[in-house]
Amino acid sequence: MGYDVARFQGVIDEDLICPICRGVLAEPVQAPHCEHAFCNACITHWLSEQQTCPVDSTVLTVAHLRPVPRIMRNILSKLQIACDHAQFGCSAIVRLDNLTSHLSDCEHNPKRTVTCEQGCDLEMPKDELSNHNCIKHVRSVVERQQTRLAELERTSAEHQHQLVEQKRDIQLLKAYVRAIRSVNPNLQNLEETIEYNEILEWVNSLRPARVTRWGGMISTPDAVLQSAIKRSLVESGCPASIVNGLIENAHERSWPQGLATLETRQMNRRFYENYATKRIPGKQAVVVMACENQHMGDDMMQEPGLVIIFAHGVEEM
């Protein structure tokens, strides 16, 4: 669709008028044989219905269309046109080839993004500013946040309910196993198997970790730090049966021989990267579980696993 002729200064040559829309040519193309010029959008739509030139009815397809000569493009680019937003108060007259640049900065553009200066700082199109109400906007934001919060609370409650049911089922299963252990000797190790699977499921739920600074180990964490790590373990779903054991193993006094002293830790640095480590969520700490590190020697592992806390240098893989 071409530009409205009334927007231009002076008389427009007929050769610059699209025969289809009767506007000044926009993105002009021409037929190769008869050389009639059209707006690209106009002739493309025309040829989707009939494949002939609209001026002289010669055969014409979209594939035949070619750019107009440079001299015609130069003449078009120098035409003086009124801004698209003249009805909104813009009095600018610009060259046609500068129109796009002007429109992007035109302060009279009703869709130009402006910021509310009445307190809420909401960004909106300029033509919506007069109907904007800060109180209504803030109220709608609060309502959306309250709805989202309610959804999160409902989802959290459902997850908590599922967790309680799972723990109850495990306890019932353990009680059932204990009740029949004396009846069937083959089930003596079933309870331990259930507990092992529970531990393995928790370990698999943690994100693998990469330690970049093994020298940042905190070998003697204080009670406050150990308490924070314990809380993270519990929140991550760590089985209650091993939480205290893991926290006890967070101190060098419970570390295996290969980590027992600063001297042995320095000697065994080359072995550290062989550990399969999992990130304790939200903490600069990893858990090194025995069930995942059976490839490590007894001098580098401890049951049920090690908790190693760092000052820095723990990344999720």
C-alpha positions in Angstrom: 0.0 0.0 0.0 1.5 3.3 -1.1 1.7 6.7 0.7 -1.3 9.1 0.6 -0.5 11.6 -2.1 -2.0 14.4 0.1 0.9 14.0 2.6 3.5 15.2 0.0 4.5 18.8 -0.8 4.2 19.8 -4.4 2.9 17.9 -7.4 3.8 14.2 -7.7 4.7 12.8 -11.1 2.3 10.2 -12.3 5.2 7.8 -12.9 5.6 7.7 -9.1 2.0 6.7 -8.4 1.1 3.1 -8.0 -1.6 2.1 -10.6 -3.3 -0.2 -8.1 -3.7 1.8 -4.8 -3.1 5.3 -6.4 -0.6 6.2 -3.6 3.0 7.2 -3.9 5.1 4.0 -4.5 6.2 2.2 -1.4 9.0 -0.5 -1.8 8.5 -0.2 -5.5 9.0 -3.0 -8.0 8.4 -3.2 -11.8 7.3 -5.6 -14.5 10.4 -6.5 -16.6 8.8 -6.1 -20.1 6.3 -3.2 -19.8 8.2 -1.5 -17.0 5.1 -0.5 -15.1 5.9 0.2 -11.5 3.9 -0.8 -8.4 4.0 -1.0 -4.6 5.5 -4.4 -3.7 2.6 -5.2 -1.4 -0.1 -4.1 -4.0 1.3 -6.1 -6.9 2.0 -9.2 -4.8 -1.6 -9.2 -3.6 -2.9 -8.6 -7.2 -0.8 -11.5 -8.6 -2.1 -13.9 -5.9 -5.5 -13.6 -7.7 -4.5 -13.1 -11.4 -1.1 -13.3 -13.1 -1.3 -10.4 -15.5 -0.1 -6.8 -15.4 -3.0 -4.6 -14.0 -2.1 -1.9 -16.6 -1.8 -3.7 -19.9 -2.8 -7.3 -19.0 0.5 -8.9 -20.2 1.6 -12.1 -18.4 3.2 -11.3 -15.1 4.2 -13.4 -12.0 5.8 -12.6 -8.7 9.0 -14.3 -9.9 9.2 -11.8 -12.8 9.2 -8.7 -10.6 12.4 -6.6 -10.5 13.5 -3.5 -8.5 12.8 -0.2 -10.1 15.8 1.7 -11.6 18.0 3.6 -9.2 17.0 7.0 -10.6 13.4 6.3 -9.7 14.4 5.3 -6.2 16.5 8.5 -5.8 13.6 10.7 -6.9 11.3 8.9 -4.5 13.7 9.3 -1.6 13.9 13.1 -2.0 10.1 13.6 -1.9 9.0 15.7 1.1 6.3 14.0 3.2 4.4 14.9 6.3 4.8 12.8 9.5 2.4 9.9 10.0 1.5 11.5 13.3 0.5 14.9 11.9 -3.1 14.4 13.3 -1.5 14.1 16.8 0.3 17.4 16.5 3.5 16.7 14.6 4.3 19.4 12.0 7.5 17.8 10.7 8.0 17.5 6.9 10.9 15.1 6.1 12.5 13.4 3.2 10.8 10.1 2.4 14.1 8.2 3.0 14.3 9.8 6.5 10.7 9.0 7.5 11.4 5.7 9.3 14.1 7.4 11.4 11.9 10.3 12.3 9.0 8.0 13.3 11.1 6.1 15.7 11.8 9.3 17.6 8.7 11.3 17.0 7.3 12.6 20.3 3.8 12.7 18.9 3.7 9.0 18.2 0.7 7.8 20.3 2.3 4.4 20.7 5.6 5.8 21.9 6.5 4.2 25.3 6.2 6.7 28.2 6.6 6.2 32.0 3.9 7.2 34.5 5.2 10.1 36.6 2.4 9.9 39.2 4.2 7.3 41.3 3.9 3.8 39.9 6.6 4.2 37.1 4.6 1.9 34.8 5.7 2.0 31.1 2.8 2.2 28.6 1.9 3.6 25.2 1.4 7.3 25.2 -2.2 7.2 24.1 -3.1 5.0 27.2 -1.6 7.5 29.7 -4.7 9.6 30.0 -6.8 6.6 31.1 -4.1 5.2 33.4 -4.9 5.0 37.2 -1.9 4.2 39.5 -4.1 2.9 42.2 -5.9 0.4 39.9 -2.6 -0.7 38.5 -1.0 -1.3 41.9 -4.1 -3.1 43.0 -4.1 -5.3 40.0 -0.4 -6.1 40.6 -1.1 -7.0 44.2 -4.0 -9.2 43.2 -1.9 -11.0 40.7 0.8 -11.5 43.3 -1.7 -12.7 45.8 -3.1 -15.2 43.3 0.4 -16.4 42.5 1.2 -16.8 46.2 -2.0 -18.7 46.7 -1.1 -21.1 43.9 2.4 -21.6 45.3 1.0 -22.3 48.8 -1.4 -24.8 47.3 1.3 -26.5 45.4 3.6 -26.5 48.4 0.8 -28.0 50.5 0.2 -30.7 47.9 3.9 -31.6 47.9 4.0 -31.7 51.7 1.0 -34.0 51.7 2.7 -36.3 49.2 5.9 -36.3 51.2 4.0 -37.2 54.4 2.2 -40.0 52.6 5.5 -41.3 51.2 7.2 -41.3 54.7 4.1 -43.0 56.2 4.3 -45.7 53.5 8.0 -46.3 54.2 7.3 -46.5 58.0 4.5 -48.9 57.4 6.7 -51.0 55.1 9.5 -51.1 57.7 7.0 -52.1 60.4 5.7 -54.8 58.2 9.2 -56.1 57.5 10.0 -56.1 61.2 6.8 -58.1 61.9 7.7 -60.8 59.5 11.5 -61.0 60.0 11.2 -63.7 62.6 8.9 -65.7 60.4 11.1 -65.7 57.2 14.9 -65.6 57.8 15.4 -64.7 54.1 14.0 -61.2 54.8 16.7 -60.4 57.4 18.4 -57.8 55.1 15.2 -56.4 53.5 14.9 -53.5 55.9 18.5 -52.5 55.2 17.8 -52.8 51.4 14.8 -50.4 51.8 16.9 -47.9 53.7 19.7 -48.2 51.1 17.3 -47.5 48.3 15.9 -44.5 50.2 19.4 -43.1 50.5 20.2 -43.8 46.9 17.0 -42.0 45.8 18.0 -39.0 47.8 21.5 -39.0 46.4 20.2 -39.2 42.9 18.0 -36.1 43.5 21.0 -33.9 44.2 22.8 -32.0 41.5 26.4 -33.2 40.6 29.0 -30.7 41.8 32.5 -29.6 40.6 35.0 -28.4 43.2 37.4 -25.8 41.8 39.3 -25.0 45.0 40.0 -28.0 47.1 42.3 -25.9 49.2 39.2 -24.0 50.5 38.1 -26.9 52.7 36.8 -26.0 56.1 38.1 -29.0 58.1 36.8 -27.9 61.6 33.4 -26.1 61.0 31.8 -24.5 64.1 28.4 -25.5 65.5 26.6 -22.7 63.7 27.9 -23.7 60.3 27.2 -27.4 61.0 23.7 -26.5 62.0 23.1 -24.6 58.7 24.5 -27.5 56.7 22.3 -30.0 58.6 19.2 -27.8 57.9 20.0 -27.9 54.2 20.4 -31.6 54.2 17.0 -32.1 55.9 15.3 -29.7 53.5 16.8 -31.6 50.6 15.1 -34.8 51.7 18.1 -36.5 53.3 16.9 -39.7 55.1 16.7 -39.0 58.9 18.7 -42.2 59.6 21.9 -40.7 58.1 21.6 -37.0 58.8 23.5 -37.0 62.1 26.1 -39.4 60.8 26.8 -37.1 57.8 27.1 -34.0 60.1 29.4 -35.9 62.4 31.5 -36.6 59.3 31.7 -32.9 58.4 34.6 -32.5 60.9 38.1 -33.7 60.3 38.0 -35.7 63.5 35.7 -38.2 61.6 37.4 -38.0 58.2 39.2 -41.1 56.9 42.9 -41.5 57.2 43.6 -39.9 53.8 42.0 -36.6 54.9 42.7 -36.7 58.6 45.4 -34.1 58.7 46.5 -31.1 56.7 49.6 -32.9 55.7 47.7 -36.0 54.3 45.2 -33.7 52.6 48.0 -31.9 50.8 49.6 -35.3 49.8 46.3 -36.7 48.5 45.2 -33.6 46.4 45.6 -35.5 43.2 42.9 -38.0 44.3 40.2 -35.5 45.2 38.9 -35.1 41.7 38.1 -38.8 41.6 35.3 -38.2 44.2 31.8 -38.3 42.9 30.4 -35.2 44.6 26.9 -33.8 44.9 26.0 -30.2 45.8 24.3 -29.6 49.1 21.6 -27.2 47.9 22.3 -23.5 48.5 25.6 -24.1 50.3 29.3 -24.1 49.5 29.4 -27.7 50.5 29.3 -31.2 48.9 28.3 -34.6 50.1 30.6 -37.5 49.1 28.5 -40.7 49.6 30.0 -44.1 50.0 27.4 -45.6 47.7 28.7 -43.5 44.8 32.3 -43.8 45.7 33.0 -47.5 45.9 35.9 -46.9 43.5 37.7 -44.9 46.3 39.9 -46.7 48.8 39.1 -47.0 52.5 41.6 -44.3 53.4 39.5 -41.8 51.3 36.0 -42.8 52.3 33.7 -43.0 55.3 30.3 -44.5 55.9 27.6 -43.4 55.1 29.6 -40.6 53.4 31.5 -37.3 53.9 30.3 -33.8 54.1 33.0 -31.4 53.0 32.4 -27.6 53.5 34.3 -25.0 51.5 34.9 -21.3 51.9 34.5 -21.0 48.1 34.9 -23.0 44.9 31.8 -25.2 44.6 29.9 -25.2 41.3 26.9 -27.3 40.0 27.7 -29.2 36.9 
